[in-house]
Amino acid sequence: MKNILVIGATGQIGSELILRLREVYGEKQVVAGYFAPPFPENFFEQGPTVKIDATKIDQIASAVKEYNIDTIYNLAAILSVVGEQYPKLAWNVGMGALMNCLDVAKEYHCGVFTPSSIGSFGNGTPLDATPQDTIQRPNTIYGITKVAGELLSDYYMQRYGVDARSVRFPGLISNVTLPGGGTTDYAVEMYYAALKGERYVCPIKAGTYLDMMYMPDALDASIKLMEADTVRLIHHNSFNITAMSLDPETIRIAIQKHIPGFDVEYAVDPLKQCIAESWPNSMDDHCARDEWDWNPVFDIDSMTQDMIKKLSEKKMHGLL
C-alpha cells in the first residue's frame, strides 16, 4: 500500500484506523474520507481530508484520481441496532458504498478492505467454535448486508480481479471512541460507567457469550490482512478473527479487580438480546492464523488494565 483512502474516517473504527495507518505509512499517504461530524480532535490538521458520500460513486472516484489511491478502506455502515430502526438506510449505505468502492477499484486497480462482522452469522450457525465456512442466515439487516458484502466482494475478485479482502470483526472495545448503535456496545459502556463511579444497567443477560476484541488488535488485523501475500490467501471474504469470548459477568469481574466497588444490574433489552443470542459464542479463527499469521495481543486482563489506565487519564483531564 502506498496511497490509502479511508471512507468513514470519523466513525468508531475509522477515527482510530486513520491514525494507525498514518503512523505506518505517513500522514500524506493516508486520506481521511468524511461525510458528517462529529470530527475527532485536529481531524483536518493531521493529514489530507476529503468529503465523501459513499453512496455517490463519482465522489469516491474523484478522490481516488486526485490522490492516486491504490487501497480503499471502506468502513461505511449502519450498525446492528440502529439498522433495525432504519433497514432501508442500512441497506443503501452498506451495499451502495461497497458496490461503489468495488466499481472504482475495478477501474483504478485498487485493493479494497471492507469489514464484515459476527453479525453475518445467525440462526443455524454453530454457536461454539463457529467454523470459517458455515451456515450464514442472519436475522438483522446489518447481518444481511454483511453476508451480501462478502459474496459481492468475492464476485468482484473472481470476475474482475479486484483484490477485495475482509475480516469478520467481533465486538470491538475502544478507549477512544464511544459506541455507535451496535449490539456489543454494552462492553465499552461498562468501562465508562466504572470510571464514572456508576452502577451499570446491562441490556444483555449474564451468561450471554460473544466474541470481543480490543481496538488496537482490530486495527493491526486490518493492516496485516491488506499487507498479506495474496498467494497464501485461500479465504479473502471473509476471515473469522477473534481474541476473547466474554459475557457481561466476565467483564464485571475483570473491572472489579481494579475498581472493587463497580456493580452491574440487568435490564434486558429484548431486541439486543435476540440479536446477541443469534451470534456465535466463539469463532474458530485458525484460517486467519494459518493464511496471514493473525495473532491478537490483548486478552481480557491486559485489555482491562489498559482501558482503565487510558480512561483514568481522560477523567483526570475532564474528558470522561
GICOR-V36337 format. One record per pair of residues at least 24 apart in sequence whose ideal C-beta (glycine too) atoms are under 10 Angstrom apart, sorted by sequence separation. I is the first residue (numbers start at 1). J is the second residue. D is the distance in Angstrom with one decimal. If there is no record, write none. Layout:
I/J/D
I/J/D
//
This chain:
1/25/6.5
2/26/9.6
6/30/6.7
7/31/9.5
8/32/9.5
9/33/5.5
10/34/4.9
11/35/9.2
15/39/8.6
16/40/8.8
22/46/6.9
35/59/9.6
52/76/8.8
74/98/6.1
76/100/9.1
119/143/4.0
120/144/8.6
186/210/9.6
188/212/9.8
217/241/8.5
3/28/8.8
4/29/6.3
5/30/8.1
6/31/7.0
7/32/9.2
8/33/7.0
9/34/5.4
10/35/7.4
15/40/4.8
18/43/8.6
22/47/5.7
76/101/8.4
117/142/7.3
118/143/8.7
119/144/9.1
120/145/8.9
121/146/9.2
122/147/8.7
187/212/5.9
217/242/9.6
218/243/8.7
3/29/5.4
4/30/4.8
5/31/4.8
6/32/5.7
7/33/4.4
8/34/8.0
9/35/9.1
10/36/7.5
14/40/9.3
15/41/9.8
21/47/9.3
33/59/8.5
74/100/8.6
117/143/7.1
119/145/8.9
120/146/4.0
121/147/8.8
184/210/5.9
217/243/5.6
2/29/6.3
3/30/8.0
4/31/6.9
5/32/8.5
6/33/5.9
7/34/8.8
8/35/7.5
10/37/7.2
19/46/7.6
33/60/7.9
74/101/4.5
116/143/9.3
119/146/5.7
120/147/4.9
183/210/7.9
184/211/8.7
188/215/9.5
217/244/9.8
1/29/8.1
3/31/7.4
4/32/9.8
5/33/5.7
6/34/9.1
7/35/8.5
10/38/6.8
15/43/8.1
18/46/7.9
19/47/9.3
72/100/9.8
73/101/9.2
74/102/8.7
117/145/9.4
118/146/9.0
119/147/9.0
120/148/9.3
184/212/6.7
213/241/7.3
1/30/9.2
10/39/5.8
18/47/7.6
72/101/5.3
116/145/9.4
117/146/5.0
120/149/8.4
184/213/9.8
211/240/8.7
213/242/6.5
214/243/6.7
247/276/9.7
9/39/9.3
10/40/6.6
33/63/6.3
72/102/9.1
74/104/9.9
116/146/4.6
117/147/9.7
120/150/6.6
211/241/8.7
212/242/7.8
213/243/4.3
214/244/8.6
9/40/8.6
18/49/9.4
74/105/9.3
115/146/8.4
116/147/7.9
211/242/4.2
212/243/6.7
213/244/7.3
31/63/6.5
72/104/7.3
114/146/9.1
117/149/9.5
136/168/9.8
210/242/9.7
211/243/7.6
212/244/5.4
10/43/7.0
31/64/9.3
72/105/6.2
116/149/6.3
117/150/9.9
211/244/7.3
212/245/7.4
9/43/8.0
33/67/10.0
71/105/9.0
115/149/9.0
116/150/5.4
210/244/9.8
211/245/5.6
212/246/4.9
247/281/8.8
31/66/8.6
69/104/8.7
70/105/9.5
114/149/5.9
209/244/9.9
210/245/7.1
211/246/8.0
212/247/9.8
245/280/8.4
246/281/9.9
31/67/5.0
33/69/9.9
69/105/9.2
72/108/9.3
83/119/9.1
114/150/8.7
132/168/9.1
209/245/5.1
210/246/6.6
245/281/5.9
246/282/9.8
30/67/9.5
55/92/6.2
60/97/8.3
64/101/9.3
77/114/8.7
80/117/8.0
116/153/8.8
209/246/6.7
210/247/7.5
245/282/4.1
9/47/9.7
29/67/8.9
31/69/7.0
55/93/6.6
70/108/8.2
72/110/5.3
73/111/9.3
74/112/6.2
75/113/8.6
76/114/8.6
77/115/7.8
79/117/9.0
80/118/9.8
114/152/9.1
130/168/9.2
177/215/8.2
208/246/9.5
209/247/4.8
210/248/9.6
212/250/9.3
242/280/8.6
244/282/8.8
245/283/8.4
10/49/9.7
28/67/9.3
29/68/9.9
30/69/9.9
33/72/8.8
54/93/7.1
57/96/8.8
61/100/8.4
65/104/9.3
69/108/7.2
70/109/7.4
71/110/6.0
72/111/7.1
73/112/8.1
74/113/6.8
75/114/7.8
77/116/9.9
80/119/5.4
114/153/6.3
142/181/9.5
171/210/5.6
173/212/5.9
175/214/8.7
176/215/7.0
208/247/5.5
209/248/9.6
212/251/8.4
9/49/7.6
29/69/9.7
33/73/9.0
53/93/9.8
54/94/9.7
55/95/9.5
56/96/8.9
57/97/9.4
60/100/5.4
64/104/5.5
68/108/9.0
70/110/5.6
71/111/4.6
72/112/5.0
73/113/4.8
74/114/4.4
75/115/6.8
77/117/8.6
79/119/8.6
113/153/9.6
142/182/8.4
170/210/6.9
171/211/6.6
172/212/7.6
173/213/7.1
174/214/7.9
175/215/7.5
176/216/10.0
207/247/5.5
208/248/7.1
209/249/9.9
240/280/8.7
242/282/6.8
9/50/9.4
29/70/9.8
30/71/9.5
31/72/9.8
33/74/9.2
35/76/8.0
55/96/4.3
56/97/9.5
59/100/8.7
60/101/6.2
63/104/9.0
64/105/8.3
69/110/6.0
70/111/6.8
71/112/7.7
72/113/7.2
73/114/8.0
74/115/8.4
112/153/7.1
142/183/8.8
170/211/3.3
171/212/4.6
172/213/5.8
173/214/5.5
174/215/4.1
175/216/9.4
206/247/6.2
207/248/8.3
208/249/9.5
209/250/8.1
242/283/4.7
29/71/9.8
33/75/9.0
54/96/7.1
55/97/6.1
57/99/8.3
58/100/9.0
61/103/8.4
62/104/9.6
65/107/9.7
69/111/9.7
71/113/7.3
72/114/8.6
73/115/8.7
77/119/10.0
169/211/8.8
170/212/5.4
171/213/7.2
172/214/7.8
173/215/6.5
174/216/9.0
205/247/8.3
206/248/5.5
207/249/7.2
240/282/9.9
241/283/7.6
242/284/8.5
243/285/9.0
5/48/9.5
6/49/10.0
7/50/9.7
9/52/9.0
30/73/9.2
33/76/8.9
53/96/9.6
54/97/3.5
57/100/4.1
60/103/8.6
61/104/5.0
64/107/8.5
65/108/7.2
140/183/8.4
168/211/8.9
169/212/10.0
170/213/5.0
172/215/5.6
173/216/10.0
204/247/8.0
205/248/7.7
206/249/4.8
207/250/9.8
240/283/4.3
242/285/5.2
258/301/10.0
8/52/8.8
53/97/8.9
54/98/8.6
55/99/9.6
56/100/7.4
57/101/8.7
60/104/4.9
64/108/5.1
112/156/8.0
169/213/6.9
173/217/9.7
174/218/8.6
204/248/5.8
205/249/9.8
206/250/9.4
239/283/9.8
240/284/6.2
241/285/5.0
257/301/7.8
3/48/9.7
5/50/7.9
7/52/5.9
52/97/9.3
55/100/7.0
59/104/9.8
60/105/9.3
64/109/10.0
112/157/9.2
172/217/9.0
173/218/9.1
174/219/9.8
202/247/9.9
203/248/9.3
240/285/4.4
254/299/9.6
255/300/10.0
259/304/9.8
6/52/9.8
7/53/9.7
8/54/7.1
25/71/9.4
54/100/6.4
57/103/6.2
58/104/9.4
61/107/7.3
64/110/6.5
120/166/9.8
167/213/9.9
172/218/5.3
202/248/4.9
206/252/8.6
239/285/7.1
240/286/8.4
241/287/9.4
242/288/9.0
254/300/5.1
258/304/6.8
5/52/8.2
7/54/5.1
53/100/9.7
54/101/7.4
57/104/6.5
61/108/7.5
94/141/8.3
98/145/8.2
102/149/9.5
121/168/8.1
170/217/9.9
172/219/9.6
202/249/9.3
240/287/6.7
241/288/5.0
253/300/9.0
254/301/6.3
257/304/7.3
258/305/7.2
52/100/9.7
60/108/9.7
94/142/7.4
97/145/9.9
98/146/9.9
105/153/10.0
120/168/6.0
170/218/8.5
200/248/8.6
239/287/6.1
240/288/6.4
241/289/8.8
256/304/9.8
257/305/8.8
95/144/9.3
96/145/9.9
99/148/9.9
117/166/9.5
119/168/8.5
120/169/10.0
169/218/6.1
202/251/9.3
239/288/4.2
240/289/9.8
251/300/7.4
254/303/8.1
255/304/6.1
258/307/9.2
259/308/7.1
21/71/9.3
57/107/9.9
60/110/9.9
90/140/8.6
91/141/6.2
94/144/8.7
95/145/5.6
98/148/8.4
99/149/9.1
102/152/6.8
106/156/6.6
112/162/6.4
113/163/9.5
114/164/7.1
116/166/4.9
117/167/9.0
118/168/5.9
119/169/9.0
202/252/8.5
238/288/9.8
239/289/9.5
250/300/6.4
254/304/4.3
258/308/5.0
90/141/4.7
91/142/9.5
94/145/3.4
98/149/5.1
102/153/6.8
105/156/7.5
111/162/8.0
112/163/7.1
113/164/7.9
114/165/8.2
115/166/5.9
116/167/6.7
117/168/5.8
118/169/7.2
119/170/9.9
167/218/8.3
200/251/9.5
241/292/9.9
243/294/9.8
253/304/9.6
254/305/8.9
257/308/9.4
258/309/9.2
7/59/9.6
21/73/7.7
89/141/9.2
90/142/5.9
93/145/8.3
94/146/7.5
97/149/9.5
98/150/9.9
101/153/9.4
109/161/8.7
110/162/7.8
111/163/4.2
112/164/4.6
113/165/5.6
114/166/5.2
115/167/6.0
116/168/4.6
117/169/5.4
118/170/5.3
119/171/9.8
169/221/8.2
200/252/8.1
235/287/5.4
239/291/7.5
242/294/9.5
243/295/9.5
244/296/8.0
251/303/9.5
255/307/8.5
7/60/7.1
87/140/8.8
88/141/8.5
91/144/7.7
92/145/9.5
95/148/6.1
99/152/6.7
102/155/8.6
103/156/8.3
106/159/9.1
107/160/9.6
109/162/8.5
110/163/7.9
111/164/7.5
112/165/7.3
113/166/6.5
114/167/9.5
115/168/7.9
116/169/7.2
117/170/8.0
118/171/7.3
169/222/8.9
234/287/7.1
235/288/8.1
239/292/7.8
241/294/5.6
243/296/3.8
251/304/7.7
254/307/9.3
255/308/7.4
259/312/9.8
87/141/4.1
90/144/8.7
91/145/6.0
94/148/7.9
95/149/6.9
98/152/6.2
99/153/9.9
102/156/4.5
106/160/4.7
109/163/8.7
110/164/9.6
111/165/7.1
112/166/8.6
113/167/8.4
115/169/5.2
117/171/9.1
167/221/5.8
233/287/9.5
240/294/9.3
241/295/9.9
242/296/7.6
243/297/8.2
244/298/8.0
246/300/6.4
254/308/9.5
258/312/9.3
5/60/7.8
18/73/8.7
84/139/9.7
86/141/8.6
87/142/9.0
90/145/6.2
94/149/6.6
98/153/7.3
101/156/9.5
102/157/9.1
105/160/8.6
106/161/8.0
107/162/9.9
117/172/9.7
167/222/7.1
200/255/9.2
233/288/10.0
235/290/9.8
236/291/9.5
239/294/7.4
241/296/7.8
243/298/6.2
244/299/5.8
245/300/9.5
7/63/8.6
17/73/6.5
84/140/6.1
85/141/9.8
105/161/9.8
106/162/5.3
166/222/9.4
234/290/8.6
235/291/6.7
243/299/7.0
244/300/5.3
251/307/9.9
18/75/9.7
83/140/6.2
84/141/6.7
87/144/8.9
91/148/8.7
95/152/7.5
99/156/8.7
103/160/9.1
105/162/4.9
115/172/9.6
165/222/9.3
167/224/9.6
194/251/9.4
234/291/5.9
235/292/9.7
243/300/8.9
244/301/9.8
246/303/9.6
5/63/5.7
17/75/7.3
35/93/9.8
80/138/9.2
83/141/4.7
84/142/7.8
87/145/9.6
98/156/9.3
102/160/8.1
104/162/9.7
105/163/7.8
106/164/9.8
167/225/6.1
190/248/7.2
194/252/8.8
206/264/8.2
232/290/8.5
233/291/5.4
5/64/6.4
14/73/7.6
81/140/8.5
82/141/10.0
83/142/4.1
103/162/9.0
105/164/7.3
166/225/8.0
187/246/6.9
232/291/5.3
233/292/6.8
244/303/7.8
13/73/8.8
14/74/9.9
15/75/9.6
80/140/5.2
82/142/8.3
83/143/8.8
102/162/5.8
165/225/5.4
187/247/9.8
191/251/8.0
195/255/9.2
206/266/6.4
208/268/9.2
228/288/9.6
232/292/6.4
243/303/8.1
3/64/9.0
5/66/9.8
14/75/4.6
79/140/9.7
80/141/8.4
81/142/8.4
83/144/9.1
101/162/9.3
165/226/6.2
187/248/7.9
190/251/5.4
194/255/4.9
205/266/6.5
232/293/8.9
5/67/6.7
13/75/5.5
14/76/9.0
80/142/4.1
83/145/7.8
102/164/6.5
184/246/9.2
186/248/6.7
190/252/7.0
193/255/9.1
194/256/8.4
197/259/8.4
199/261/9.4
200/262/7.6
202/264/5.4
204/266/8.1
206/268/9.7
229/291/9.3
230/292/9.9
4/67/8.9
12/75/8.7
78/141/8.2
79/142/6.3
80/143/7.2
101/164/8.7
119/182/8.4
163/226/8.7
165/228/7.9
187/250/9.7
188/251/9.8
191/254/9.6
195/258/9.8
199/262/7.9
200/263/7.5
201/264/7.8
202/265/7.1
203/266/8.1
205/268/5.5
225/288/7.8
228/291/7.3
229/292/7.8
3/67/5.6
5/69/4.5
9/73/8.5
11/75/5.7
13/77/9.2
78/142/6.8
119/183/7.5
187/251/5.9
190/254/9.5
191/255/6.7
194/258/8.1
195/259/7.6
197/261/7.6
198/262/8.7
199/263/4.8
200/264/5.0
201/265/5.6
202/266/5.2
203/267/6.6
204/268/6.9
205/269/9.9
208/272/9.5
221/285/9.9
224/288/9.3
228/292/3.7
3/68/5.1
4/69/6.8
5/70/9.1
6/71/9.4
7/72/6.6
8/73/8.1
10/75/9.6
11/76/8.1
12/77/9.8
77/142/7.4
117/182/8.8
118/183/9.1
119/184/9.4
165/230/8.7
186/251/8.6
190/255/6.6
194/259/4.9
197/262/8.4
198/263/9.1
199/264/7.0
200/265/7.6
201/266/7.5
202/267/7.3
203/268/6.2
204/269/7.5
208/273/7.1
210/275/10.0
227/292/8.4
228/293/7.9
2/68/8.0
3/69/5.0
4/70/7.6
5/71/7.4
6/72/8.0
7/73/6.8
8/74/7.3
9/75/7.5
11/77/8.0
80/146/9.5
98/164/9.1
117/183/9.8
118/184/8.4
193/259/9.9
199/265/6.2
200/266/9.6
201/267/5.1
202/268/8.1
203/269/3.7
210/276/6.1
225/291/9.2
226/292/9.6
228/294/9.2
2/69/8.9
3/70/5.5
4/71/4.8
5/72/5.0
6/73/4.6
7/74/5.0
8/75/3.4
12/79/8.3
78/145/8.3
117/184/9.7
163/230/6.7
194/261/8.8
195/262/9.1
202/269/9.2
203/270/9.2
205/272/9.8
209/276/9.0
210/277/9.6
221/288/7.9
225/292/5.8
1/69/9.6
2/70/5.5
3/71/7.4
4/72/7.7
5/73/7.1
6/74/8.6
7/75/6.1
8/76/4.7
11/79/9.3
77/145/7.4
98/166/9.8
165/233/7.5
167/235/10.0
191/259/9.5
194/262/4.3
201/269/9.9
203/271/8.9
204/272/6.0
205/273/6.1
208/276/5.2
211/279/8.0
224/292/6.2
1/70/6.4
2/71/7.9
4/73/6.7
5/74/8.9
6/75/6.7
7/76/5.4
8/77/7.3
77/146/8.4
166/235/9.5
168/237/9.5
169/238/9.3
193/262/7.6
194/263/9.2
203/272/4.9
204/273/6.1
208/277/6.7
210/279/6.0
211/280/6.2
224/293/7.3
225/294/7.8
1/71/4.4
163/233/9.6
165/235/9.3
166/236/7.4
167/237/9.2
168/238/5.0
170/240/8.9
173/243/9.5
193/263/9.4
194/264/9.3
202/272/9.8
203/273/7.3
209/279/9.5
210/280/7.5
211/281/7.8
224/294/6.9
165/236/5.2
166/237/4.7
167/238/6.0
168/239/6.6
169/240/9.9
170/241/7.3
171/242/9.7
173/244/9.6
191/262/9.4
193/264/8.5
204/275/9.5
205/276/8.2
208/279/9.3
209/280/8.6
210/281/7.1
211/282/6.0
221/292/9.1
224/295/9.2
1/73/9.7
77/149/9.0
164/236/6.3
165/237/6.7
166/238/4.0
167/239/4.8
168/240/5.3
169/241/7.1
170/242/5.0
190/262/8.2
204/276/5.5
205/277/8.6
209/281/4.1
210/282/8.7
211/283/5.4
157/230/9.9
163/236/8.1
164/237/6.1
165/238/8.1
166/239/7.2
167/240/7.8
168/241/6.7
169/242/9.0
170/243/7.2
171/244/9.9
173/246/9.1
203/276/9.1
204/277/9.3
208/281/8.5
209/282/6.9
210/283/9.9
221/294/6.2
162/236/9.9
164/238/9.7
165/239/8.1
167/241/4.9
168/242/8.6
170/244/8.4
190/264/7.1
211/285/8.9
220/294/9.2
221/295/9.4
74/149/9.1
167/242/9.9
170/245/8.6
171/246/8.2
220/295/9.5
221/296/7.8
170/246/9.4
220/296/8.5
217/294/9.3
220/297/7.7
158/236/9.3
173/251/8.9
186/264/9.7
217/295/9.1
218/296/9.0
74/153/9.7
157/236/5.8
217/296/4.4
157/237/7.3
216/296/9.3
217/297/5.8
128/209/8.9
130/211/8.6
154/235/9.2
156/237/9.4
216/297/7.1
217/298/5.6
127/209/8.5
154/236/6.4
155/237/9.3
214/296/7.8
216/298/6.8
153/236/7.1
154/237/4.8
186/269/9.1
213/296/6.6
214/297/7.9
215/298/9.2
153/237/4.1
154/238/8.9
214/298/4.1
8/93/9.5
150/235/9.8
152/237/8.4
153/238/7.7
213/298/7.7
214/299/8.8
150/236/9.1
151/237/7.7
183/269/9.3
186/272/7.8
212/298/9.8
214/300/9.3
217/303/8.8
150/237/4.5
151/238/9.8
185/272/8.7
216/303/9.0
149/237/7.7
150/238/4.7
183/271/8.7
184/272/9.2
212/300/8.2
214/302/8.1
215/303/9.3
8/97/8.1
149/238/8.1
183/272/5.3
214/303/4.3
7/97/6.7
74/164/9.5
182/272/9.4
183/273/9.0
186/276/9.1
213/303/8.7
214/304/9.4
216/306/8.3
7/98/10.0
147/238/9.2
183/274/9.4
184/275/9.5
212/303/8.3
71/163/8.8
72/164/9.6
74/166/9.3
118/210/7.1
146/238/7.9
183/275/4.7
184/276/7.8
214/306/7.3
215/307/9.8
7/100/9.1
70/163/9.8
118/211/5.7
182/275/9.4
183/276/5.5
214/307/7.9
7/101/6.9
118/212/9.7
86/181/10.0
183/278/9.6
184/279/8.7
5/101/9.1
17/113/9.5
85/181/8.6
183/279/7.4
84/181/9.5
17/115/9.9
81/179/9.6
82/180/7.6
83/181/7.9
5/104/9.4
81/180/9.4
82/181/3.6
83/182/9.5
84/183/9.9
79/179/8.5
81/181/4.9
82/182/8.2
79/180/5.7
80/181/7.4
81/182/6.4
13/115/7.1
78/180/9.3
79/181/4.3
80/182/5.5
81/183/6.0
132/234/9.3
133/235/7.8
136/238/9.9
77/180/9.6
78/181/7.6
79/182/4.2
80/183/4.9
81/184/10.0
115/218/8.5
132/235/6.2
79/183/8.1
80/184/8.6
81/185/7.8
5/110/8.2
7/112/10.0
77/182/9.8
79/184/9.5
80/185/9.5
171/276/9.4
4/110/9.5
79/185/8.3
115/221/9.5
132/238/9.1
134/240/9.4
3/110/9.4
4/111/9.3
6/113/9.4
7/114/9.3
8/115/10.0
115/222/7.3
132/239/7.3
133/240/9.5
132/240/5.3
171/279/8.9
1/110/9.8
4/113/9.5
113/222/6.1
131/240/8.0
170/279/8.9
1/111/7.2
113/223/8.9
130/240/6.8
170/280/8.5
194/304/9.6
129/240/9.8
1/113/9.8
113/225/7.1
130/242/9.2
168/280/9.4
170/282/9.2
191/303/9.4
195/307/8.7
113/226/5.4
170/283/7.0
191/304/7.7
194/307/9.1
195/308/7.0
112/226/9.2
194/308/7.6
111/226/6.2
168/283/7.1
170/285/9.4
192/307/9.4
195/310/9.7
196/311/9.2
111/227/10.0
129/245/9.8
187/303/9.9
191/307/4.9
195/311/4.5
128/245/8.9
168/285/8.7
190/307/9.6
191/308/7.1
194/311/8.3
195/312/6.5
120/238/7.2
167/285/9.1
197/315/9.8
111/230/9.4
121/240/9.5
188/307/8.6
191/310/9.4
192/311/6.8
195/314/7.9
196/315/7.7
120/240/9.9
168/288/9.3
187/307/9.8
191/311/6.1
195/315/5.6
116/237/7.2
117/238/8.7
167/288/7.1
81/203/9.6
116/238/3.9
118/240/8.5
192/314/9.4
114/237/8.0
115/238/8.1
116/239/8.6
118/241/9.9
192/315/9.7
114/238/8.5
116/240/9.5
118/242/8.3
196/320/6.6
112/237/9.7
167/292/9.9
173/298/9.0
195/320/5.9
115/241/10.0
165/292/9.3
167/294/8.4
173/300/9.8
175/303/9.3
192/320/7.1
173/303/6.5
140/271/9.4
173/304/9.4
175/306/7.1
143/275/8.4
175/307/5.2
142/275/8.7
174/307/8.7
175/308/8.8
140/274/9.1
173/307/7.0
175/309/8.4
176/310/8.0
139/274/7.4
140/275/5.8
143/278/8.2
175/310/3.9
176/311/10.0
40/176/8.3
139/275/7.2
143/279/8.5
174/310/9.5
175/311/5.7
40/177/8.1
138/275/9.1
175/312/10.0
139/277/9.7
140/278/8.0
175/313/9.1
176/314/9.3
38/177/9.8
139/278/5.2
140/279/9.5
175/314/7.8
38/178/9.9
138/278/7.1
139/279/9.6
137/278/9.1
138/279/8.6
134/280/9.4
75/222/9.3
73/222/7.0
130/279/8.9
131/280/9.8
134/283/9.8
73/223/9.3
127/277/8.7
130/280/4.0
134/284/9.2
127/278/9.1
129/280/8.4
130/281/8.0
132/283/8.4
127/279/8.2
128/280/7.5
129/281/8.6
130/282/6.9
131/283/8.5
132/284/6.5
73/226/8.0
122/275/9.2
125/278/7.9
127/280/5.5
128/281/5.3
129/282/5.9
130/283/4.6
131/284/5.5
132/285/7.8
123/277/9.3
124/278/9.3
125/279/8.2
126/280/7.6
127/281/4.8
128/282/5.8
129/283/7.4
130/284/6.1
132/286/7.6
133/287/8.5
71/226/6.3
123/278/5.7
125/280/6.5
126/281/9.4
127/282/8.0
128/283/9.4
129/284/4.5
130/285/9.3
131/286/9.4
132/287/4.4
13/169/8.0
16/172/9.5
71/227/9.8
119/275/7.6
122/278/4.8
126/282/9.9
127/283/9.9
128/284/9.0
129/285/9.7
131/287/9.0
132/288/8.2
19/176/8.8
121/278/7.3
122/279/7.7
126/283/9.8
129/286/9.5
16/174/6.6
118/276/9.8
121/279/5.8
122/280/9.9
125/283/9.8
126/284/9.0
132/290/10.0
13/172/6.9
15/174/9.1
16/175/9.6
119/278/8.7
120/279/9.2
121/280/5.6
132/291/9.8
12/172/7.0
16/176/5.4
118/278/9.8
119/279/6.5
13/174/8.5
15/176/7.0
16/177/6.6
118/279/4.9
12/174/6.6
15/177/5.5
117/279/8.8
118/280/5.8
121/283/8.4
14/177/9.0
12/176/8.8
13/177/8.2
118/282/9.9
12/177/4.7
118/283/6.8
11/177/7.8
12/178/7.8
10/177/9.3
12/179/7.1
13/180/9.6
12/180/5.0
11/180/6.8
12/181/9.5
12/182/8.1
12/185/9.4
12/188/9.2
85/271/9.6
84/271/6.4
81/269/8.6
84/272/9.7
81/271/6.8
84/274/9.8
80/271/9.3
81/272/6.4
84/275/8.0
80/272/8.6
81/275/7.4
20/215/9.4
24/219/9.7
80/275/5.8
20/216/8.1
23/219/9.7
24/220/9.6
80/276/9.6
17/215/9.1
20/218/9.7
21/219/8.3
25/223/9.0
16/215/5.8
20/219/4.4
24/223/6.4
80/279/9.2
16/216/8.4
19/219/8.6
20/220/7.5
23/223/9.9
17/218/8.4
18/219/9.8
21/222/8.7
13/215/7.7
16/218/8.5
17/219/5.4
20/222/8.3
21/223/6.9
12/215/8.5
16/219/6.0
20/223/6.9
24/227/9.2
13/218/6.9
17/222/6.3
21/226/9.8
13/219/7.8
17/223/8.3
13/222/8.0
4/223/9.7
1/223/8.3
4/226/8.8
1/226/6.2
1/227/7.0
41/319/9.8
//
